[in-house]
Amino acid sequence: MSHTHDIIVTGLGPAGAMAGATLARAGAKVLILAGQPGHVKPCGGCLSRRWDWLLRELGLPAWVWRHPVRRLWLAAPLQPPVHWQSREVGAYLVDRARFNQALAQAALEAGAEVIQARAREALPRPGGFAVKSRVGDFSCGWLVAASGAGGAQALGLVPPQIGLLYRAIVEERPLPARLEPIMRDAALIELGGVPGGYGWAFARGDTLNLGMGFWQGNGGPGGYSESTAGLARAYQKFIKRHGLEPAHGWRGWVIPCPDGKPPQVVSGRACLAGDAAATGDPFLGEGMGQALYSGRLAAQAILAGDLGQYQARMGGLWREHRHGRLLARLIYGWPGLFQRLAQARPGAVELGFNVLRGELAQAGIWRALGAKLKGREPALDLQARGYYSKHLN
Ligand SMILES: Cc1cc2nc3c(=O)[nH]c(=O)nc-3n(C[C@H](O)[C@H](O)[C@H](O)COP(=O)(O)OP(=O)(O)OC[C@H]3O[C@@H](n4cnc5c(N)ncnc54)[C@H](O)[C@@H]3O)c2cc1C
């Protein structure tokens, strides 16, 4: 059967851009249905360095690395904050709308065709799929659903099993001048202001990105059952504690995270990638790098003609997430205890930076913590690409 395209990718966020660019660079005829024009994803814009290698592989412009995070303020209500300056940058802060434009540009330059329309339905056909959209119907041999949280259901595909939903709200405002020296190159994380989650403040140049999120769902760390309205109330208290004006608007959405079992992300000649596949990190609530990673693996498996490879190679990420879930349970479940530990041994905060830089796997944090508590330095992977590029798959 002849198709209009070899592969159709739905969605042009990190997962869709990475899948589309990887496939197109290898010479495949790729169509990306990019969804509605003008949609800006609510996001903290924090990219941990463990995914740097993927950003470089995509050829993203230098401004992506302009706003580094080298310091952390770890706060908790009614307790003095812990300040930690790391030996190196742990993450970068990006303007999410601009970041998505750069991703789209990378996919186009790689040779993918991009149409600004939503896929309405994906219907299985012999040897592939028929995909319907407002601008016409297309057909393909392989389908990558990278259309974000709920993306699988919307296309009539089988959704992944989601154990945890990270529900978060975010807003941006000008950075008050008095906070500039405190927040330059720094991130603030506040534990304990919302059960089972955290509040954040990221300064990106003269912009302050503020938000709060918590985990909801089976066995979630906090068991917080309130809705987004409850989260918004906790958020207003959070910014008041830090001397900021009340928020007049915020935007919110969810990040699906896997539960204990590895989600099924492949079905015949279709696969899910990024948030559609529940790849969010259940410890940090980070999802952009994980989406890039899964998009890349999905593309490589399609190029090899065997999507089973994608399901198998995602095992490394799911293993990381199992440990991430446990870390989340401990830290967000016992925020006061964790904050006191950080006060007593601030050097242990460096382990978080080691994870952000990909020098240490989340799975390796327990042994590293043991070493720190015995006064020894943990074994790290200090090579440029670190743990995430070399050992994850
Ligand atoms: C409040 C908040 C803060 C966050 N902060 C961070 C952070 O600081 N760092 C971090 O790494 N992650 C963060 N995340 C998570 C991160 O935004 C996501 O994990 C990441 O965007 C997932 O990428 P994706 O490509 O899978 O999906 P998305 O980025 O959601 O992209 C999916 C795209 O598909 C499009 N689409 C939807 N339906 C269709 C359709 N039917 N057809 C075609 N296209 C469609 C959408 O319009 C969208 O453009 C945050 C999330 C939230 C909600």
The ligand as a Gaussian input file, in Angstrom:
#p B3LYP/6-31G(d) Opt

LIG

0 1
 C        3.195000      23.958000      34.882000
 C        4.232000      23.063000      34.262000
 C        5.574000      23.325000      34.483000
 C        6.549000      22.506000      33.886000
 N        7.875000      22.798000      34.092000
 C        8.822000      22.043000      33.503000
 C       10.195000      22.361000      33.642000
 O       10.588000      23.338000      34.289000
 N       11.120000      21.555000      33.033000
 C       10.751000      20.478000      32.285000
 O       11.621000      19.783000      31.739000
 N        9.446000      20.156000      32.143000
 C        8.484000      20.910000      32.706000
 N        7.172000      20.611000      32.517000
 C        6.834000      19.405000      31.725000
 C        7.031000      19.635000      30.236000
 O        6.385000      20.817000      29.839000
 C        6.480000      18.455000      29.441000
 O        6.881000      17.252000      30.027000
 C        6.971000      18.491000      27.988000
 O        6.498000      19.640000      27.337000
 C        6.493000      17.252000      27.230000
 O        6.841000      17.376000      25.883000
 P        5.944000      16.641000      24.772000
 O        6.605000      16.926000      23.473000
 O        5.707000      15.243000      25.160000
 O        4.506000      17.343000      24.854000
 P        4.073000      18.859000      24.706000
 O        5.206000      19.770000      24.977000
 O        2.825000      19.000000      25.504000
 O        3.747000      19.006000      23.160000
 C        2.642000      18.368000      22.589000
 C        2.192000      19.173000      21.380000
 O        1.182000      18.447000      20.688000
 C        0.154000      19.342000      20.285000
 N       -1.055000      18.552000      20.102000
 C       -1.986000      18.190000      21.024000
 N       -2.943000      17.443000      20.460000
 C       -2.615000      17.323000      19.160000
 C       -3.226000      16.684000      18.052000
 N       -4.380000      15.994000      18.176000
 N       -2.630000      16.775000      16.842000
 C       -1.461000      17.460000      16.680000
 N       -0.846000      18.089000      17.702000
 C       -1.418000      18.032000      18.920000
 C        0.096000      20.366000      21.401000
 O       -0.477000      21.578000      20.948000
 C        1.588000      20.512000      21.747000
 O        2.182000      21.520000      20.953000
 C        6.174000      21.404000      33.074000
 C        4.814000      21.158000      32.841000
 C        3.855000      21.964000      33.423000
 C        2.410000      21.679000      33.153000

